[in-house]
Amino acid sequence: MKRIVIVVFFVFGSCLATDKPDFPELPDSPSKLIETLKASEARYIILMHRLDYVKESDLPYLVGLLDSKEPCAHVLLSVSSYLPGGKSTVGHEAAYLIEGFWKRYYPTKLTSDQYKANVEDIKDWYRMWSHMKKLAEPSVQENATSPLR
């Protein structure tokens, strides 16, 4: 009886494994994802969200791509029942990745074409954010010359 249960378990398990589609993992960084999207067809399907995928250090690169009209694939979560038509652009996918930085997880929607980007607002935010970040960082010279309190 034990042998039958083991055989049934392995046969059933192997059937499930063949039915499960194999989706690619997100590349190591947003810059690698952009390169992958450029080389992909119309869609790039991802199995699940990733927390803190877009790092602060990725922002200058992504902001630099916002005006790009170069065609690339859309990003889709595997659970999406909607398939976008046509191709996306590098600029749109860069804006979508920036939204992932704001929300701290990526992808933020079922498909990237559901995200509606306002590129000028993103650029304005980035300018302000960069400026405020510089103001918040103490300079080395100030620390060396400031008197002790």
Backbone as JSON Lines, residues from 0, in Angstrom:
{"i":0,"aa":"M","n":[0.83,-1.2,0.0],"ca":[0.0,0.0,0.0],"c":[0.87,1.26,0.0]}
{"i":1,"aa":"K","n":[1.93,1.26,0.79],"ca":[2.83,2.41,0.87],"c":[3.48,2.68,-0.49]}
{"i":2,"aa":"R","n":[3.84,1.59,-1.16],"ca":[4.48,1.71,-2.47],"c":[3.52,2.34,-3.48]}
{"i":3,"aa":"I","n":[2.26,1.97,-3.44],"ca":[1.25,2.51,-4.36],"c":[1.08,4.01,-4.12]}
{"i":4,"aa":"V","n":[1.02,4.42,-2.87],"ca":[0.87,5.83,-2.53],"c":[2.06,6.62,-3.05]}
{"i":5,"aa":"I","n":[3.25,6.1,-2.9],"ca":[4.45,6.79,-3.37],"c":[4.43,6.92,-4.89]}
{"i":6,"aa":"V","n":[4.09,5.85,-5.58],"ca":[4.04,5.87,-7.05],"c":[2.98,6.88,-7.52]}
{"i":7,"aa":"V","n":[1.81,6.85,-6.92],"ca":[0.74,7.77,-7.3],"c":[1.18,9.22,-7.06]}
{"i":8,"aa":"F","n":[1.84,9.46,-5.94],"ca":[2.32,10.8,-5.62],"c":[3.28,11.3,-6.68]}
{"i":9,"aa":"F","n":[4.24,10.48,-7.09],"ca":[5.21,10.92,-8.1],"c":[4.58,11.08,-9.48]}
{"i":10,"aa":"V","n":[3.68,10.19,-9.85],"ca":[3.01,10.32,-11.15],"c":[2.16,11.58,-11.16]}
{"i":11,"aa":"F","n":[1.37,11.8,-10.12],"ca":[0.52,12.99,-10.03],"c":[1.38,14.25,-9.99]}
{"i":12,"aa":"G","n":[2.45,14.24,-9.21],"ca":[3.34,15.39,-9.11],"c":[4.01,15.73,-10.43]}
{"i":13,"aa":"S","n":[4.41,14.7,-11.18],"ca":[5.06,14.96,-12.46],"c":[4.06,15.53,-13.46]}
{"i":14,"aa":"C","n":[2.8,15.11,-13.37],"ca":[1.76,15.68,-14.24],"c":[1.55,17.16,-13.93]}
{"i":15,"aa":"L","n":[1.54,17.5,-12.66],"ca":[1.38,18.91,-12.29],"c":[2.56,19.74,-12.76]}
{"i":16,"aa":"A","n":[3.74,19.18,-12.69],"ca":[4.93,19.92,-13.1],"c":[4.9,20.23,-14.59]}
{"i":17,"aa":"T","n":[4.36,19.33,-15.41],"ca":[4.31,19.58,-16.85],"c":[3.22,20.59,-17.19]}
{"i":18,"aa":"D","n":[2.17,20.7,-16.36],"ca":[1.1,21.65,-16.63],"c":[1.46,23.06,-16.21]}
{"i":19,"aa":"K","n":[2.41,23.2,-15.32],"ca":[2.78,24.52,-14.8],"c":[3.69,25.23,-15.81]}
{"i":20,"aa":"P","n":[3.26,26.38,-16.32],"ca":[4.11,27.1,-17.27],"c":[5.36,27.65,-16.57]}
{"i":21,"aa":"D","n":[6.4,27.79,-17.34],"ca":[7.67,28.25,-16.8],"c":[7.89,29.71,-17.23]}
{"i":22,"aa":"F","n":[7.76,30.65,-16.29],"ca":[7.93,32.06,-16.59],"c":[9.31,32.51,-16.15]}
{"i":23,"aa":"P","n":[9.88,33.44,-16.87],"ca":[11.21,33.91,-16.48],"c":[11.16,34.75,-15.21]}
{"i":24,"aa":"E","n":[12.24,34.72,-14.49],"ca":[12.4,35.6,-13.33],"c":[12.74,36.99,-13.84]}
{"i":25,"aa":"L","n":[12.49,37.99,-13.01],"ca":[12.93,39.34,-13.37],"c":[14.45,39.35,-13.43]}
{"i":26,"aa":"P","n":[15.03,40.0,-14.41],"ca":[16.49,40.13,-14.43],"c":[16.99,40.84,-13.16]}
{"i":27,"aa":"D","n":[18.28,40.78,-12.93],"ca":[18.88,41.32,-11.69],"c":[18.62,42.79,-11.46]}
{"i":28,"aa":"S","n":[18.46,43.57,-12.52],"ca":[18.31,45.01,-12.36],"c":[17.35,45.55,-13.42]}
{"i":29,"aa":"P","n":[16.81,46.74,-13.16],"ca":[15.94,47.37,-14.16],"c":[16.65,47.62,-15.5]}
{"i":30,"aa":"S","n":[17.94,47.94,-15.47],"ca":[18.65,48.17,-16.74],"c":[18.71,46.88,-17.56]}
{"i":31,"aa":"K","n":[18.9,45.75,-16.9],"ca":[18.89,44.46,-17.61],"c":[17.49,44.12,-18.1]}
{"i":32,"aa":"L","n":[16.47,44.5,-17.32],"ca":[15.09,44.28,-17.76],"c":[14.8,45.08,-19.03]}
{"i":33,"aa":"I","n":[15.22,46.33,-19.07],"ca":[15.01,47.16,-20.26],"c":[15.67,46.51,-21.48]}
{"i":34,"aa":"E","n":[16.89,46.02,-21.32],"ca":[17.58,45.35,-22.44],"c":[16.82,44.09,-22.86]}
{"i":35,"aa":"T","n":[16.3,43.35,-21.9],"ca":[15.52,42.15,-22.2],"c":[14.24,42.51,-22.94]}
{"i":36,"aa":"L","n":[13.58,43.58,-22.5],"ca":[12.35,44.01,-23.16],"c":[12.6,44.44,-24.6]}
{"i":37,"aa":"K","n":[13.75,45.06,-24.86],"ca":[14.08,45.47,-26.23],"c":[14.23,44.24,-27.14]}
{"i":38,"aa":"A","n":[14.76,43.16,-26.59],"ca":[15.01,41.96,-27.39],"c":[13.81,41.02,-27.43]}
{"i":39,"aa":"S","n":[12.79,41.26,-26.62],"ca":[11.63,40.37,-26.54],"c":[10.59,40.72,-27.59]}
{"i":40,"aa":"E","n":[9.65,39.8,-27.75],"ca":[8.52,40.04,-28.65],"c":[7.59,41.06,-28.01]}
{"i":41,"aa":"A","n":[6.3,40.94,-28.24],"ca":[5.33,41.94,-27.77],"c":[5.08,41.89,-26.26]}
{"i":42,"aa":"R","n":[5.35,40.74,-25.61],"ca":[5.05,40.61,-24.19],"c":[6.18,39.9,-23.46]}
{"i":43,"aa":"Y","n":[6.41,40.33,-22.21],"ca":[7.37,39.67,-21.31],"c":[6.6,39.34,-20.05]}
{"i":44,"aa":"I","n":[6.36,38.06,-19.81],"ca":[5.49,37.62,-18.72],"c":[6.33,37.28,-17.49]}
{"i":45,"aa":"I","n":[5.89,37.82,-16.35],"ca":[6.59,37.63,-15.08],"c":[5.65,36.87,-14.14]}
{"i":46,"aa":"L","n":[6.2,35.96,-13.37],"ca":[5.4,35.12,-12.48],"c":[4.81,35.91,-11.32]}
{"i":47,"aa":"M","n":[5.63,36.72,-10.63],"ca":[5.12,37.41,-9.45],"c":[5.86,38.72,-9.19]}
{"i":48,"aa":"H","n":[5.27,39.53,-8.3],"ca":[5.85,40.82,-7.92],"c":[7.18,40.62,-7.21]}
{"i":49,"aa":"R","n":[7.99,41.68,-7.22],"ca":[9.21,41.68,-6.43],"c":[9.28,42.97,-5.64]}
{"i":50,"aa":"L","n":[9.54,42.85,-4.34],"ca":[9.67,44.02,-3.48],"c":[11.01,44.7,-3.7]}
{"i":51,"aa":"D","n":[11.0,46.03,-3.64],"ca":[12.22,46.84,-3.76],"c":[13.08,46.47,-4.96]}
{"i":52,"aa":"Y","n":[12.44,46.19,-6.08],"ca":[13.17,45.83,-7.3],"c":[13.92,47.03,-7.86]}
{"i":53,"aa":"V","n":[13.26,48.18,-7.88],"ca":[13.88,49.39,-8.41],"c":[14.54,50.13,-7.25]}
{"i":54,"aa":"K","n":[15.83,50.33,-7.37],"ca":[16.62,50.98,-6.32],"c":[16.82,52.45,-6.65]}
{"i":55,"aa":"E","n":[17.16,53.21,-5.64],"ca":[17.45,54.63,-5.81],"c":[18.55,54.84,-6.86]}
{"i":56,"aa":"S","n":[19.53,53.96,-6.87],"ca":[20.64,54.08,-7.82],"c":[20.21,53.85,-9.27]}
{"i":57,"aa":"D","n":[19.04,53.25,-9.5],"ca":[18.53,53.02,-10.86],"c":[17.85,54.25,-11.45]}
{"i":58,"aa":"L","n":[17.46,55.2,-10.6],"ca":[16.64,56.33,-11.06],"c":[17.3,57.19,-12.13]}
{"i":59,"aa":"P","n":[18.58,57.6,-12.01],"ca":[19.15,58.43,-13.08],"c":[19.08,57.76,-14.45]}
{"i":60,"aa":"Y","n":[19.37,56.47,-14.5],"ca":[19.3,55.73,-15.76],"c":[17.88,55.72,-16.31]}
{"i":61,"aa":"L","n":[16.91,55.42,-15.46],"ca":[15.51,55.33,-15.9],"c":[14.96,56.68,-16.34]}
{"i":62,"aa":"V","n":[15.29,57.74,-15.6],"ca":[14.82,59.09,-15.98],"c":[15.42,59.47,-17.34]}
{"i":63,"aa":"G","n":[16.65,59.07,-17.58],"ca":[17.29,59.34,-18.87],"c":[16.6,58.65,-20.05]}
{"i":64,"aa":"L","n":[15.84,57.62,-19.78],"ca":[15.15,56.88,-20.84],"c":[13.72,57.35,-21.1]}
{"i":65,"aa":"L","n":[13.21,58.25,-20.28],"ca":[11.78,58.61,-20.34],"c":[11.31,59.09,-21.71]}
{"i":66,"aa":"D","n":[12.15,59.75,-22.47],"ca":[11.74,60.29,-23.77],"c":[11.95,59.3,-24.92]}
{"i":67,"aa":"S","n":[12.46,58.11,-24.62],"ca":[12.74,57.13,-25.67],"c":[11.47,56.56,-26.27]}
{"i":68,"aa":"K","n":[11.42,56.54,-27.59],"ca":[10.29,55.96,-28.32],"c":[10.66,54.61,-28.92]}
{"i":69,"aa":"E","n":[11.82,54.08,-28.52],"ca":[12.27,52.78,-29.05],"c":[11.28,51.69,-28.65]}
{"i":70,"aa":"P","n":[10.85,50.86,-29.6],"ca":[9.86,49.82,-29.27],"c":[10.46,48.72,-28.39]}
{"i":71,"aa":"C","n":[9.62,48.18,-27.52],"ca":[10.02,47.06,-26.68],"c":[8.76,46.32,-26.24]}
{"i":72,"aa":"A","n":[8.93,45.25,-25.5],"ca":[7.81,44.42,-25.06],"c":[7.1,45.05,-23.87]}
{"i":73,"aa":"H","n":[5.83,44.7,-23.71],"ca":[5.06,45.04,-22.51],"c":[5.44,44.05,-21.41]}
{"i":74,"aa":"V","n":[5.31,44.46,-20.15],"ca":[5.48,43.57,-19.01],"c":[4.1,43.14,-18.55]}
{"i":75,"aa":"L","n":[3.93,41.83,-18.32],"ca":[2.66,41.28,-17.85],"c":[2.91,40.38,-16.66]}
{"i":76,"aa":"L","n":[2.02,40.43,-15.69],"ca":[2.02,39.42,-14.64],"c":[1.33,38.18,-15.19]}
{"i":77,"aa":"S","n":[1.77,37.02,-14.77],"ca":[1.23,35.77,-15.3],"c":[-0.25,35.58,-15.02]}
{"i":78,"aa":"V","n":[-0.78,36.24,-14.01],"ca":[-2.2,36.08,-13.66],"c":[-3.12,36.98,-14.49]}
{"i":79,"aa":"S","n":[-2.55,37.8,-15.35],"ca":[-3.37,38.71,-16.15],"c":[-4.12,37.94,-17.23]}
{"i":80,"aa":"S","n":[-5.39,38.26,-17.37],"ca":[-6.18,37.65,-18.45],"c":[-6.24,38.59,-19.66]}
{"i":81,"aa":"Y","n":[-5.65,39.75,-19.54],"ca":[-5.64,40.74,-20.61],"c":[-4.29,40.71,-21.31]}
{"i":82,"aa":"L","n":[-4.29,40.66,-22.62],"ca":[-3.06,40.7,-23.4],"c":[-3.05,41.98,-24.22]}
{"i":83,"aa":"P","n":[-2.12,42.89,-23.95],"ca":[-2.07,44.13,-24.72],"c":[-1.64,43.86,-26.15]}
{"i":84,"aa":"G","n":[-2.15,44.67,-27.05],"ca":[-1.76,44.55,-28.44],"c":[-0.57,45.44,-28.74]}
{"i":85,"aa":"G","n":[0.17,45.11,-29.75],"ca":[1.29,45.94,-30.17],"c":[2.45,45.91,-29.19]}
{"i":86,"aa":"K","n":[3.31,46.91,-29.35],"ca":[4.5,47.0,-28.51],"c":[4.42,48.22,-27.62]}
{"i":87,"aa":"S","n":[5.24,48.21,-26.6],"ca":[5.4,49.35,-25.71],"c":[6.6,50.15,-26.2]}
{"i":88,"aa":"T","n":[7.02,51.13,-25.41],"ca":[8.26,51.86,-25.71],"c":[9.17,51.81,-24.49]}
{"i":89,"aa":"V","n":[10.45,52.01,-24.72],"ca":[11.43,52.02,-23.63],"c":[11.08,53.12,-22.63]}
{"i":90,"aa":"G","n":[10.66,54.28,-23.11],"ca":[10.29,55.38,-22.22],"c":[9.12,55.03,-21.32]}
{"i":91,"aa":"H","n":[8.11,54.36,-21.89],"ca":[6.94,53.97,-21.09],"c":[7.34,52.96,-20.02]}
{"i":92,"aa":"E","n":[8.14,51.97,-20.39],"ca":[8.56,50.95,-19.43],"c":[9.48,51.54,-18.36]}
{"i":93,"aa":"A","n":[10.28,52.54,-18.72],"ca":[11.11,53.22,-17.71],"c":[10.22,53.96,-16.71]}
{"i":94,"aa":"A","n":[9.19,54.62,-17.2],"ca":[8.25,55.32,-16.31],"c":[7.55,54.31,-15.4]}
{"i":95,"aa":"Y","n":[7.19,53.18,-15.94],"ca":[6.52,52.13,-15.17],"c":[7.46,51.59,-14.07]}
{"i":96,"aa":"L","n":[8.73,51.47,-14.39],"ca":[9.71,51.04,-13.38],"c":[9.86,52.1,-12.28]}
{"i":97,"aa":"I","n":[9.8,53.36,-12.66],"ca":[9.88,54.44,-11.65],"c":[8.68,54.35,-10.71]}
{"i":98,"aa":"E","n":[7.51,54.04,-11.26],"ca":[6.36,53.83,-10.38],"c":[6.64,52.69,-9.4]}
{"i":99,"aa":"G","n":[7.36,51.68,-9.85],"ca":[7.75,50.58,-8.96],"c":[8.65,51.05,-7.83]}
{"i":100,"aa":"F","n":[9.48,52.06,-8.11],"ca":[10.3,52.65,-7.04],"c":[9.4,53.35,-6.02]}
{"i":101,"aa":"W","n":[8.44,54.12,-6.51],"ca":[7.53,54.85,-5.62],"c":[6.73,53.9,-4.74]}
{"i":102,"aa":"K","n":[6.22,52.83,-5.32],"ca":[5.35,51.91,-4.59],"c":[6.13,50.81,-3.85]}
{"i":103,"aa":"R","n":[7.41,50.67,-4.17],"ca":[8.32,49.7,-3.53],"c":[8.06,48.26,-3.96]}
{"i":104,"aa":"Y","n":[7.28,48.04,-5.01],"ca":[7.14,46.71,-5.6],"c":[6.93,46.86,-7.1]}
{"i":105,"aa":"Y","n":[7.31,45.83,-7.83],"ca":[7.21,45.86,-9.28],"c":[6.88,44.46,-9.76]}
{"i":106,"aa":"P","n":[6.05,44.33,-10.76],"ca":[5.21,45.31,-11.42],"c":[4.04,45.74,-10.54]}
{"i":107,"aa":"T","n":[3.54,46.93,-10.81],"ca":[2.49,47.5,-9.97],"c":[1.09,47.24,-10.51]}
{"i":108,"aa":"K","n":[0.99,46.81,-11.73],"ca":[-0.31,46.52,-12.36],"c":[-0.22,45.16,-13.05]}
{"i":109,"aa":"L","n":[-1.34,44.65,-13.53],"ca":[-1.32,43.37,-14.23],"c":[-0.55,43.44,-15.54]}
{"i":110,"aa":"T","n":[-0.65,44.58,-16.24],"ca":[0.1,44.79,-17.47],"c":[0.65,46.21,-17.48]}
{"i":111,"aa":"S","n":[1.78,46.38,-18.13],"ca":[2.39,47.71,-18.15],"c":[1.58,48.7,-18.97]}
{"i":112,"aa":"D","n":[0.78,48.23,-19.91],"ca":[0.0,49.21,-20.69],"c":[-1.17,49.77,-19.9]}
{"i":113,"aa":"Q","n":[-1.49,49.2,-18.73],"ca":[-2.52,49.77,-17.86],"c":[-2.0,50.98,-17.1]}
{"i":114,"aa":"Y","n":[-0.68,51.16,-17.06],"ca":[-0.08,52.3,-16.39],"c":[-0.08,53.48,-17.36]}
{"i":115,"aa":"K","n":[-0.59,54.61,-16.93],"ca":[-0.61,55.82,-17.75],"c":[0.4,56.8,-17.18]}
{"i":116,"aa":"A","n":[1.47,57.0,-17.88],"ca":[2.58,57.84,-17.41],"c":[2.41,59.28,-17.84]}
{"i":117,"aa":"N","n":[2.81,60.19,-16.96],"ca":[2.93,61.6,-17.3],"c":[4.42,61.93,-17.15]}
{"i":118,"aa":"V","n":[5.12,61.88,-18.28],"ca":[6.58,62.0,-18.28],"c":[7.05,63.32,-17.69]}
{"i":119,"aa":"E","n":[6.37,64.4,-18.01],"ca":[6.8,65.7,-17.47],"c":[6.65,65.75,-15.95]}
{"i":120,"aa":"D","n":[5.58,65.17,-15.43],"ca":[5.41,65.12,-13.97],"c":[6.5,64.28,-13.31]}
{"i":121,"aa":"I","n":[6.88,63.17,-13.96],"ca":[7.95,62.33,-13.41],"c":[9.27,63.1,-13.41]}
{"i":122,"aa":"K","n":[9.55,63.83,-14.49],"ca":[10.79,64.62,-14.55],"c":[10.8,65.71,-13.48]}
{"i":123,"aa":"D","n":[9.65,66.38,-13.31],"ca":[9.55,67.41,-12.26],"c":[9.77,66.8,-10.88]}
{"i":124,"aa":"W","n":[9.15,65.65,-10.64],"ca":[9.35,64.97,-9.35],"c":[10.82,64.65,-9.15]}
{"i":125,"aa":"Y","n":[11.47,64.11,-10.18],"ca":[12.87,63.7,-10.05],"c":[13.77,64.91,-9.77]}
{"i":126,"aa":"R","n":[13.52,66.02,-10.46],"ca":[14.32,67.23,-10.19],"c":[14.16,67.67,-8.75]}
{"i":127,"aa":"M","n":[12.93,67.73,-8.27],"ca":[12.66,68.14,-6.9],"c":[13.25,67.15,-5.9]}
{"i":128,"aa":"W","n":[13.05,65.88,-6.14],"ca":[13.55,64.83,-5.25],"c":[15.08,64.88,-5.17]}
{"i":129,"aa":"S","n":[15.74,65.04,-6.32],"ca":[17.2,65.12,-6.34],"c":[17.69,66.34,-5.57]}
{"i":130,"aa":"H","n":[17.02,67.46,-5.78],"ca":[17.4,68.7,-5.09],"c":[17.23,68.54,-3.57]}
{"i":131,"aa":"M","n":[16.11,68.02,-3.14],"ca":[15.86,67.84,-1.72],"c":[16.83,66.83,-1.11]}
{"i":132,"aa":"K","n":[17.18,65.83,-1.86],"ca":[18.14,64.83,-1.37],"c":[19.5,65.47,-1.13]}
{"i":133,"aa":"K","n":[19.92,66.35,-2.05],"ca":[21.2,67.05,-1.88],"c":[21.18,67.96,-0.67]}
{"i":134,"aa":"L","n":[20.07,68.63,-0.46],"ca":[19.94,69.52,0.7],"c":[19.98,68.74,2.02]}
{"i":135,"aa":"A","n":[19.44,67.54,2.0],"ca":[19.37,66.73,3.22],"c":[20.71,66.09,3.58]}
{"i":136,"aa":"E","n":[21.61,65.96,2.61],"ca":[22.91,65.33,2.87],"c":[23.87,66.36,3.45]}
{"i":137,"aa":"P","n":[24.42,66.07,4.6],"ca":[25.41,67.0,5.16],"c":[26.71,66.92,4.34]}
{"i":138,"aa":"S","n":[27.29,68.08,4.09],"ca":[28.54,68.08,3.32],"c":[29.7,67.74,4.25]}
{"i":139,"aa":"V","n":[30.74,67.21,3.68],"ca":[31.92,66.8,4.45],"c":[32.57,68.03,5.08]}
{"i":140,"aa":"Q","n":[32.65,69.12,4.34],"ca":[33.3,70.32,4.84],"c":[32.54,70.9,6.03]}
{"i":141,"aa":"E","n":[31.21,70.91,5.97],"ca":[30.43,71.43,7.09],"c":[30.69,70.62,8.35]}
{"i":142,"aa":"N","n":[30.78,69.32,8.23],"ca":[31.01,68.46,9.39],"c":[32.4,68.7,9.99]}
{"i":143,"aa":"A","n":[33.36,68.97,9.14],"ca":[34.74,69.16,9.64],"c":[34.92,70.49,10.35]}
{"i":144,"aa":"T","n":[34.18,71.52,9.92],"ca":[34.39,72.85,10.48],"c":[33.35,73.27,11.5]}
{"i":145,"aa":"S","n":[32.3,72.5,11.66],"ca":[31.24,72.93,12.59],"c":[31.69,72.7,14.03]}
{"i":146,"aa":"P","n":[31.39,73.68,14.91],"ca":[31.79,73.51,16.31],"c":[30.92,72.45,16.98]}
{"i":147,"aa":"L","n":[31.47,71.87,18.0],"ca":[30.72,70.87,18.78],"c":[29.65,71.57,19.61]}
{"i":148,"aa":"R","n":[28.51,70.99,19.73],"ca":[27.43,71.58,20.53],"c":[27.24,70.82,21.8]}
